Each structure stands twice: as structure tokens, then as C-alpha cells.
Amino acid sequence: MVIFGILTIIGGCICALFALLAAVAPMLAAKAPNPPPTSPNVLPAVVMYCAIAIGFVWLGVGSIIPRRWARALLAVISWTLVVFGISGLGMFALMAPQFKQTMAAAQPPNQPPLSDSMQTGMIVGMFCFFGLFGVVGPLIWALFYSGRNVKATCEVLDPVPRWTDRCPLPVLAISIWLLFGAITMAGMAAFYPVAPFFGSLLSGNMARAYHVCLAVIWLYAAWALYRLDRRGWWVVFVAMTASILSSVITFSRHDVTEMYGVMHYSAQQIAMIQKVGFGSHMMLWSTMLWTVPAIAYLLYIRKFFARSADTFKDGAATT
């Protein structure tokens, strides 16, 4: 646990470097002879990387001590990263043909084009890189912190029941996801006031109100699920189903690049996104890719709400 804690702290330091890079990249790019298009707002990226860095350092210290809450949170976050990594690799595979076109278009006119085999090799290399650091690495962390020996070690060295012991780990996981979702919706309301809504694109104050409402819903659901309140489960199920239907209906009628226009992306940035192939059809595929496992997971955790929440008080929950 000490070794994994130190490695987690190192991961947090790397995220801090990413935050610094995101902050200075626009200034460095502006001094280039042909400055590339930059994001209209780098503050969300800087805040996100800083928050991840602080969280990883905090969890790494909790693993070294060790603490029960650190083991539970690291297990939840690691399994979450595994799921995201696998989904990301799936999307990467779907978009691989467009990557070749993007690389060909990015070639300077005075240089010979890359051969097809070299382009394929670069794509395979990127796939292996993302697979190693996006799936294999988090999977090692997930298996380690989910192990019985690690759990028993934390219970012996940290005998006091913690807040993470008050509900089953699968339910704690979705509560944390919903908390992150609420924070994301608040960030969208502040920086990106655009949202799909059952066939139309909301913008401005309407989009901000929509994001704030979703943030409140996710916050309530996160708290209710943590308390093993069945109403929280139903709120998540209905809201998630409605959000999925809203996205499918909207992006079957509108191109996703319309959202980037409302978010003040430049025409050059939107053209680059289109070259990569991330259009409405890819948005629909990604939505459908998440729908089945998300609904299946909700149905899986429903069994934890069959008993009274009193059963899980004072660290009696099983993980």
C-alpha cells in the first residue's frame, strides 16, 4: 500500500504538470509563426487537472497511512478509469479510419506523404499507448485495492469505521459518479452554456438553467443513494433514461458541431473536429455505447435497496 500510495502521489504530480501545461500552452502557441487554434477557455482544463492532482495526492497519502476511505475511493476510481479506458479504446477503434485522413491533411505541402503502413503503425502505437495507460494501469490499481488482503489490512490498521463503510461499495461508486456529474454540470453552466434537449439545442440562460437543474438532481440522487434511499435510485433511473433519449433525439436532428459553434470554437477548430470524424453519428454511437452498461449497472445495484438503510449503518455494509 505504501508503494501504490507513492505511485498515486506521483500520478497527482503529473496531473499538476498537465495543469501547468494547459495554462501556459496558449501563451506559447501565440508566439509561434503560425499559431494553431486554441481552446476558447483553458480555465476548465486547468481547474480539472488541479483538482485531480490534489485528489491523487490526498488518496496517495491515505494509502500510505493507511485509511479505509482511501482504499474504497481508490478502488472506485480505478474501476471507473478502467470502464472509461475500455470505452475510449472502442471509440478510438471506430474513429481510426478518420485518423488516417486527418494525418494526411496535416502533412506540410513540401513533405512527402506518410505511407499507409506508417500511418497504420502510428495508429496501432497510439492504441497500445492508450490501452497500457488507460486500461492496464488502472486495472492493476483496481485489482490491488479491491483485494481482500488490502481490505483486511486497512480494517486492522484503521479499526474506526469511516464514511465509506456506510454503504456498499457499488452504491458508493455511483454516488461518487453522480457527485462528479453535478460538478460537471455546474462547470457547463458556467463556461459552456449549450445543451441538447429533446430535438433542440438550448443556449444561453436556458442552457444554464438546464445544467443547474441537472446538477441539483445529481446532487440529490448522490446523497439519497449514499443513504440507501430508494427514491434516489428512481431519480437516477428516470433522469438518466430521459437524458439518453434527449441526446439521441437531438443528435439525430442536429450536428454536434453546432454545439461547438455556440461554445465559440473557431471555424478552424470545428473543421479539425470534423476531420477526426467526431460528428453526430459518433455522438450517437457513444451514447448507445454507454446506455446498455449504465442501465445494467443501475439494475445491478437495485438489490442493495431491498433492505433497510439501517442494515448498513456503522460500517455494517458489505463491499
C-alpha positions in Angstrom: 0.0 0.0 0.0 2.9 2.3 0.6 4.3 1.6 -2.9 0.9 2.1 -4.6 0.4 5.2 -2.5 3.7 6.7 -3.6 2.9 5.9 -7.3 -0.6 7.5 -6.8 1.1 10.7 -5.5 3.4 10.7 -8.5 0.4 10.4 -10.7 -1.0 13.5 -9.0 2.2 15.4 -9.6 2.0 14.5 -13.3 -1.5 15.9 -13.4 -0.2 19.1 -11.8 2.3 19.4 -14.6 -0.6 18.9 -17.1 -2.4 21.8 -15.3 0.7 24.0 -15.8 1.0 23.0 -19.4 -2.7 23.7 -20.1 -2.2 27.2 -18.5 0.9 28.2 -20.5 0.2 26.4 -23.8 -2.0 29.2 -25.2 0.7 31.8 -24.5 3.4 29.7 -26.1 1.3 28.9 -29.1 0.5 32.6 -29.6 4.2 33.3 -30.1 4.6 30.7 -32.9 4.9 31.9 -36.5 1.6 30.1 -37.4 -0.3 29.8 -34.1 -2.6 26.8 -34.0 -6.2 27.2 -32.9 -6.5 27.1 -29.1 -9.5 26.3 -26.8 -11.6 29.4 -26.2 -11.4 28.8 -22.4 -8.5 27.0 -20.8 -9.7 27.6 -17.2 -11.9 24.5 -17.0 -8.9 22.3 -18.1 -6.6 23.9 -15.5 -9.2 23.5 -12.7 -9.8 19.9 -13.7 -6.2 18.9 -13.7 -5.5 20.8 -10.4 -8.5 19.0 -8.7 -7.3 15.6 -10.0 -3.8 16.3 -8.8 -4.9 17.3 -5.3 -7.2 14.3 -5.2 -4.5 11.8 -6.2 -2.0 13.2 -3.7 -4.7 13.1 -0.9 -5.6 9.5 -1.8 -1.9 8.5 -2.1 -1.3 9.8 1.5 -4.4 7.9 2.6 -3.0 4.7 1.1 0.4 5.2 2.8 -1.1 5.8 6.3 -3.3 3.6 5.5 -7.0 4.5 5.8 -10.2 2.7 4.9 -11.7 5.6 2.9 -8.5 5.8 0.7 -8.8 2.1 -0.2 -12.5 2.4 -1.1 -12.1 5.5 -3.1 -9.1 4.3 -5.0 -10.9 1.1 -5.8 -13.9 3.0 -7.1 -11.9 5.5 -9.1 -9.7 2.8 -10.6 -12.6 0.7 -11.8 -14.2 3.8 -13.2 -11.0 4.6 -15.1 -11.0 1.0 -16.4 -14.5 1.4 -17.8 -13.7 4.8 -19.3 -10.5 3.4 -20.8 -12.2 0.5 -22.5 -15.0 2.8 -23.8 -12.3 5.2 -25.1 -10.5 2.4 -26.9 -13.7 1.4 -28.5 -14.3 4.9 -29.7 -10.7 5.1 -30.9 -11.2 2.0 -32.9 -14.3 3.4 -34.6 -12.5 6.7 -35.4 -9.3 5.1 -36.7 -10.2 5.4 -40.4 -10.7 9.2 -39.9 -7.4 9.5 -38.1 -5.6 8.5 -41.3 -7.4 11.2 -43.3 -6.5 13.7 -40.5 -2.8 12.8 -40.6 -2.8 13.1 -44.4 -4.4 16.5 -44.2 -2.0 17.7 -41.6 1.1 16.9 -43.7 3.0 20.0 -44.8 2.8 20.5 -48.6 6.5 20.4 -49.1 7.0 17.0 -47.5 6.2 13.6 -48.9 3.0 12.0 -47.5 3.3 9.2 -44.9 2.9 5.7 -46.3 -0.2 3.7 -45.4 1.9 1.3 -43.3 3.5 4.1 -41.3 0.0 5.7 -40.7 -1.3 2.3 -39.5 1.8 1.8 -37.3 1.2 5.2 -35.7 -2.4 4.4 -35.0 -1.6 1.0 -33.6 1.1 2.6 -31.4 -1.4 5.2 -30.1 -3.9 2.4 -29.4 -1.3 0.4 -27.4 -0.3 3.5 -25.5 -3.8 4.4 -24.5 -4.5 0.7 -23.8 -1.5 0.5 -21.5 -2.1 3.7 -19.5 -5.8 3.9 -19.9 -6.8 0.3 -19.2 -4.0 -1.9 -17.9 -2.6 0.6 -15.4 -6.0 1.4 -13.8 -6.8 -2.3 -13.9 -3.8 -3.1 -11.8 -4.8 -0.4 -9.3 -8.4 -1.7 -9.3 -7.4 -5.3 -8.6 -5.0 -4.3 -5.9 -7.3 -2.0 -3.9 -10.3 -4.4 -4.4 -8.3 -7.3 -3.0 -9.3 -9.0 0.3 -5.8 -8.7 1.8 -5.7 -5.0 1.2 -9.2 -4.6 2.7 -8.3 -6.7 5.7 -5.1 -4.7 6.2 -7.0 -1.4 6.2 -9.5 -2.8 8.7 -6.8 -3.9 11.1 -4.6 -0.8 10.9 -7.6 1.6 10.7 -10.2 0.0 13.0 -12.5 3.0 13.1 -15.4 2.8 10.6 -15.3 5.5 8.0 -17.9 7.3 5.9 -17.1 5.0 3.0 -18.2 2.0 5.1 -21.8 3.2 5.5 -23.0 1.9 2.1 -22.0 -0.9 -0.2 -19.0 -0.1 -2.5 -21.0 -0.4 -5.8 -23.5 2.1 -4.4 -20.8 4.4 -3.2 -19.3 4.2 -6.7 -22.4 5.6 -8.4 -22.8 8.2 -5.7 -19.3 9.5 -6.4 -20.0 9.4 -10.2 -23.2 11.5 -9.6 -21.3 13.9 -7.5 -18.7 14.4 -10.3 -21.6 14.7 -12.7 -23.1 17.5 -10.6 -19.8 19.3 -10.6 -19.5 18.9 -14.4 -23.0 20.3 -14.9 -22.1 23.3 -12.8 -19.0 23.8 -14.9 -21.0 23.5 -18.1 -23.4 26.2 -16.8 -20.5 28.5 -16.1 -18.3 28.0 -19.1 -20.3 26.2 -21.9 -24.0 27.3 -21.9 -25.3 24.9 -24.5 -27.3 21.6 -24.1 -29.2 19.1 -26.1 -32.9 19.0 -25.2 -35.2 16.6 -27.0 -34.5 17.7 -30.5 -33.3 21.2 -30.0 -30.1 22.9 -28.7 -30.6 25.1 -25.7 -28.1 28.0 -25.4 -27.5 31.0 -23.1 -29.6 31.3 -19.9 -31.9 28.4 -20.9 -28.9 26.1 -21.1 -27.5 27.4 -17.9 -30.8 26.7 -16.1 -30.9 23.2 -17.6 -27.4 22.4 -16.4 -28.2 23.8 -12.9 -31.3 21.7 -12.7 -29.3 18.6 -13.7 -26.6 19.5 -11.1 -29.3 19.7 -8.4 -30.8 16.4 -9.5 -27.5 14.6 -9.5 -26.6 16.0 -6.1 -29.8 14.9 -4.6 -29.5 11.5 -6.2 -25.9 11.1 -4.9 -26.9 11.9 -1.4 -30.0 9.7 -1.5 -28.2 6.7 -2.9 -25.4 7.1 -0.3 -28.2 6.9 2.3 -29.7 3.9 0.5 -32.9 5.8 -0.2 -34.9 4.0 -2.9 -36.1 7.4 -4.2 -32.6 8.2 -5.2 -32.4 5.1 -7.4 -35.6 6.0 -9.2 -34.5 9.6 -9.7 -31.3 8.4 -11.3 -33.1 5.8 -13.5 -35.7 8.3 -14.8 -33.3 11.2 -15.2 -30.7 9.0 -17.0 -33.2 7.5 -19.3 -34.6 10.9 -20.2 -31.1 12.3 -20.8 -30.2 9.4 -23.1 -33.4 9.9 -25.1 -32.9 13.6 -25.3 -29.3 13.1 -26.7 -30.4 10.5 -29.2 -33.3 12.7 -30.5 -31.3 15.9 -30.6 -28.2 14.5 -32.4 -30.3 12.7 -34.9 -31.6 16.1 -36.0 -28.6 18.4 -35.3 -24.9 18.1 -36.0 -22.7 18.1 -32.9 -20.5 20.8 -34.4 -23.4 23.2 -33.9 -22.7 22.9 -30.2 -19.1 23.8 -30.7 -20.2 26.9 -32.6 -22.3 28.0 -29.7 -19.3 27.3 -27.4 -17.3 29.9 -29.5 -15.0 27.4 -31.1 -13.3 28.8 -34.2 -14.2 27.6 -37.7 -10.7 26.1 -37.9 -11.2 24.1 -34.7 -14.6 22.8 -35.9 -13.1 21.8 -39.2 -10.4 19.8 -37.3 -13.1 18.1 -35.2 -14.9 17.2 -38.4 -11.8 15.7 -39.9 -11.3 13.5 -37.0 -14.8 12.2 -37.6 -16.4 13.2 -34.3 -19.8 14.1 -35.7 -23.4 13.4 -34.8 -23.1 9.8 -35.8 -20.2 9.3 -33.5 -22.0 11.1 -30.7 -25.0 8.7 -31.2 -22.7 5.7 -31.2 -21.0 6.8 -27.9 -24.4 7.5 -26.3 -25.6 4.0 -27.2 -22.3 2.5 -26.1 -22.9 3.9 -22.6 -26.6 3.2 -22.5 -26.7 -0.6 -22.0 -23.9 -0.9 -19.3 -25.3 2.2 -17.4 -28.8 0.7 -17.3 -27.4 -2.7 -16.4 -25.4 -1.3 -13.6 -28.4 0.5 -12.2 -30.4 -2.7 -12.2 -27.5 -4.5 -10.6 -27.3 -2.1 -7.6 -31.1 -2.2 -7.1 -30.7 -5.2 -4.9 -28.9 -3.1 -2.2 -32.1 -1.1 -1.7 -34.2 -4.1 -0.9 -33.2 -3.9 2.7 -33.5 -1.1 5.2 -30.7 1.5 5.3 -30.3 0.7 9.0 -28.7 -2.6 8.0 -25.7 -0.6 6.6 -25.2 1.7 9.5 -22.0 2.0 11.5 -19.8 0.1 9.0 -22.1 -3.0 8.6 -22.2 -2.7 4.8 -20.6 -5.4 2.8 -18.5 -4.4 -0.2 
